[in-house]
Amino acid sequence: MSNPDNLPRGGSNRRYEEALGMMRSAQSKEAFREAESALRALAGFRDADALADRCRERAETCLRDDVYAAALWQMERGSVSGYISAAQLFDSIPGWKDADAQAAAARAGIERLRQESARAEEAARRRKRALRRAGIALAALIPLCAVAGIVWRRAIAPRARYRQALALLEREEYAQAWSLLENLELPGSDERRAEVREALNSRAEVGSLVLFGSWEQDGHEENGPEAILWRVLEKDGDRLLLLSEYGLEPLPFERPARRITWAECQLRSWLNGAFLEAAFASEEQERICVSPVSADRNPSYRPDPGAETRDRLFLLSVEEAYRYLPSAEERQCFATPWAKKQMALSSRENGRAWWWLRTPGQVLNYAAFVLDGGEIREDGYHVSYAYITVRPAMWVCLPSAEG
């Protein structure tokens, strides 16, 4: 290791100030370790050794926080494997926050699920013994039950849903009607879907819902992608500002993590590349405006938000989320079943999901986001975190708005 005393004093001062700046801006274990390394290179200069020790301690704090967050996420899965992983992670950080109590809760969850599984297995064994005693008569009933189940799934249940959808149409509750009609294959269902789509899109006003594009959402890829439901945030002549009603996909803002702004991030590239091409037909793409996207500053922190961009698809900024969705309740959203299958983080209490905003957080390797309760976290979260959902926004001109 080079001795800073052998360097020109001005050089050591400059390197010290640079290392101190790295320390002050660090928010992740990687950043603190980088600052520690820069300070270790100045061993013996001023208080560089003490500051390096402090950086190491803060890196360890960040590491324990990351382990704690990962353990909580495993707990959210509510499965035996999730609880086992959570207990192991909490055990690796004894005494940190309430890790010991959480580890005990995870083990209690394991025991509860195993008891439930044992009771279910015992109930299954009892049913099996009862079935064996029923003999030939039951054997004759089984195919009848199977046939009845098929009839219910393929005929009775779809027709019941269709009747419910028609009742909703009469009450002009179009969004609810669409949820029932979307995957029905009955005579007249295509016409009813077209009616709902036309009704939604022709009545587009601020606060209403419209249908545009398609994306896998119900988690059953075999039936193809579903129409995307969008909320109208603003109407400007024949243009509509839309925000997806649901969290469509959990993705990192940028991976691996680095200091990044919206203008340079991978999520922007994905929205305006792979997502744009997959979610919208060519005639729909033509209706999506290339719009200026402002580089809004974080209202509570001062990282440089980067340059203004011009995009077809984008994320809301913190300022826009407050403006267009002024209450926490309005900012709450659900992840789609597909997004949940892709491990989107959602609340066990209310089922709602986190979703990204494009504004930098407290530092440039964090991005702001909205919690499941609708609160905006201006300090943000690691840009590499892959379980926060994406709610795309865009300006479009719909056929019904063209007059």
N, C-alpha and C positions, 0 to 999 in steps of 0.2 A: 504494500500500500504506500502510495506517495505521501511524503510528509509535507503538509501545507506550509510549514515554517520555511521550507526550501523554495517556496514559490514567491513571486513578488506579492507583497502584502495586498496590493490592489486586486490581484487575481483571486486571492482567498476571500476578500470581502465580497467580490462579485459572486463567487460560487456560493458563499454563505447566504447571501440575500436570495439567490435563486432557489437554494434548498429550502430556505425559510418560507418562500412563497409557495413552493410545492407542498410543504407541510400544512400551511394555512388553508390551501384550497382542497386538500385531500379529503375524500369522503368514503373511499373504499379501501379494503385491505391492500389491494395492488398499489394504489396511489400512496398510501402511507409507507409501504415497503420501498417504493421508489424514492420517496423523500428520505427514508432512513438510510438507504444506500448512498444517496448524495451527501448526507451529513457524516456518515462513517468515513467517507473519503476525506473529510476535513478533521479527522481525529486530532484533538488537542487544541483546535482553534476555537476561541471564545467558549460558548456553551454548546458546541456542536455535539459532544458526546452525550450530554443530558437530553438534548432535543432528539437525538437518534434513539435513545432509550424510550422517550415518550412516543415517538413514532411507532416503535415496535409494540408498545403497549396498546396504542390505538389500533394498529393493524390486527392485534389479537382480539380487541373488542369488536371490530368489524367482522372478523371471522366468526366469533361466537354469535353475533347478531345474525349473520347469514345462516349458520347452523340452526339457530333458534327458529328463524323464518321457515327454513326448509322442513323442520320438524313439525311446525304448525300446519304447513301445507299437507304433509303426510297424514296428520290427524284429520284434516278436512275430508280425506278420502273415505273415512269411515269403514275401512276394510281391515281384516286381520293383518294383511301384509303392511298396510299403511300404519296401523298402530305399532307393529313390531319395528318398522323403520323409525317411526317417531320416538319410541322408547329408546332405541339405540342412539339416536341423535341427541335427545335430551340428556342421556347418560354421559355423553361425551363432553358436556358443558356443565358439570355439577356446580350448584350454587349460583348459576347465572340466571338472573331474573327469577322466574318461578319454574325453572327447568325441572327441579326435583318434583314439584307437585304435578307438573305436566307429564313427567315420565310415569308417575304413579297413576295418573288418569289414563294414560295410554295402556298401561298394563291392565287396568280395570276394564278398558274397552276390549282388549284381547280376550279376557276372561268372559266378559258378557257375550261377545260374539260366539265364543266357543260353546258356551252354555246354550245359547240359542240354536247353534248348529246341532248340538247333541239332542236337544228337544225335538228339533225338526227331523233328525234321523230316526229318533225313537217313534215319532208320529208316523213317519214313512214306513217303518217296519210294522207298526200296528195296522196301517192301511194295507200293507202287502199281505199280512196274515189274514185280514178280513177278506181280501180279494181271493186268496186261495180257498178259503172256506166257502165262498159263494159259488165256486165251481162252474159248471156248464152254463147255468143261468146268467152269471155275470159275464162269462165269455161271449154270450150272445148279445149282451147289452153294450159291450165295449165298442163294437163297430157302429152301433146305433148312436152312441154318444159322440164318437168321432165324426160321424156324418152330421150330427146336429151341430157340432162345433164348427164344421166347415160351412154349413148352411148359415150359421150365425155370422161368421166372419165375412163370408162372401156375399151374402144377400141381405139378411135382416139388419145387421149393424150398419152397413153402408146406406141402406134405405132410411134408417132412423136418422143418421147424420144428414142425409139429403133433406128430409122433412124439417129438421131443426134449422138447416141453412136457409130453406125457403121462408121459414117463419122470421128469421133474422133479416132476410132481404125485405120482407114486408115492413119491418120496423126500421129499415134503412140503417141497420147495424152492419155495415159492409165489411169492416175488418174482421169481426167475429165470424161472419158468414164465409169469408174467404178461408179462414183456418179450417173450417169443416169441409169445404168444397175442393180444396187444393188437389188432393190425391185421389178423389173419387173417380171411378170409371163406370158411371151409370148413364143411361140415355138421358140427355138433357144437361148433364153436368158441364160439358164444354160450353154450352150456351150460357149457363148460369155463371161460370167463371168469367166469361167475356163481359157479362152484365156487371159483375162486381168490379172488375178491373176498370171498365168504362166509368162506373159510378164514382169510384174512388178518385181516379185521375181527373175526371171532369169537374170535380168539386174541390180541387186542390186549393186550400187556403192555409194561412199560418195556423199550425196546430193540428191540421188534418193529416191523414195517412195516404200514401200513394204506393203503387206497385211499379217496380222498374228493375229490369235485369233479373238474374237468377244465380243462386249459389247453394251448394249443399248445406242443408240446415237441419233436416229431421233425423240425420244419422243413419238413414237407410239409402245407401248409395245406389242400390239396385233400382230404385224408382226415379232416379235422376234428380237434378237440382231443383230447389223450390224458388218461387218468385220472392224477391227481396222486398220487404216492407220498409218504407222510408217515412220519416216525419218531416213535414214542411216547417222549416225554421223562419224563412223569409220569402216574400214574393215581391219581385221587382219587374213589373211589366209582364212579359211572357216568360220570365225566368223564375225558377224556384231553387232556393237553397235547401238541400235535403240532407238529413242525417239518418243513417240506418237505425231502425227501431231496436234492433238486437245487436249484441256483440257477436260478430260473425266468425271470428277466427282468433285464437290466442297466438300472438307472435311477439318476439322481442323487437324493440325499437332499433337496436343495433347489436350484433353479436359477431365477434367478441366485443366486450365493452370497451369503449374509448370515448374521448371527449368529442361530442358530436352535436350537430344541430339538425333541425328538420331538413334543411337544404341538402345535406349530405347523407342522410341516414338510409339504411337498407329498407325500412318500412315504407318510406316515400317511394323508393324504386319499385317495391313489390306492388303497392297500390296502383301506380301508374304504368305498370308493366303486366305482370302475370295476372293480377286480379282484374284489371281493366279488360284484358283479352278474354279471360274465362267467364266473367260475369255478365258481359254485355254483348249482344249481337252488333254487327257492324252499323246497322241503322240506329241502334241505341247509342253507340259510341259517338256518332255524329251529333247527337243531341246534348252530349256532355260538354259543357263549355271549358275552354282553357282559361282559367281565372287567376288573377293575381292573389297570392297567398302571403299575407303580411308576416313579418318577423316580429311578432309581439313580444315585448319584454315580460318577464315574470314580475308580477306586482310586488312580490316580497323579497326576491333575490335578484342579484345583478349579473348573472352570466350573460355573455354576448349571445343573442338569439340567432345570429347569423344573418344571411341575406334573404330578402324577399324572393319568392319563387313564383312560377306560373305553372299551375297543375290542373289536371282534370279532377283528380281525387286527392283529398287531403284529410287531415285530422283537425278538429277544432282546437283553437288555442285556449288558454286559461281565460283570457278576456272574453272570447266568444262564448265559452261555456257559461260564464256568469251572465252574459247579455241575453243569449237566446234561451237559456234554461235557468232562470233566476232562482228557483227553489231547489233544495236538495232532492225533493220528491221527483221533480221533473228530470233530474239528472240520473236517476236510478234506471238501470236496464238489466234485462235478463240475457244470459248467453244462450245461444241456440243449443239444442240437443247435440248437434254435430260438434260445436265448439267445446261443450263439456266432455265429449268423448276424446277430444284432443287436449284434455287436461286444463281447460280454462278455469281460472280461480273464481269460485262463486261461494257465496255465503251459505252455510248450512242452515242458518236461521230464516233467511228470506229468499234464498235462491238467486239473488242478484249478483252481478259480476263487476269486476274492476274494468275500466277501459282507459286507453291511452289518450293524452292530449299532446299537441306538437310542441308546446312551450318547454324550454329547458327547466330543470328543477333547480335545486340549490347550487349545483355545479353541472358542468357539461356532460358528465357521464351519468347523469340522472335526467329523467323526463317526467313532467307532471302527469297526473292521472286522476281518475275519479274513483272513489271507493264505492263499495256495494251499497252503502247508505246514501250515496249522492254527494258526499263531502269531497271537495276538490283538494287534493294533496299537492300544494304548490311546491313543497320541497322535493317531491318526485320520488322515483324509485330507480334502481339500477336499469340502465337501458338494455342490458342483456337478459332481463327477466322474461321468460318465454310464456308466462301464464296469464298475462293481462290481455284482454280482448281488444279487437279493433272495431271501431264504429266509423266507417268511412263517411265523409261528407263530400258534397259536390253541388255545383250549379248546373241545372238542366233546363231545357226547353221541352216540355211534354206536348204531344199532339193536341191535347185538349186545351192547351194554353195558347195555341197559335191563332185561334180565331179562324 
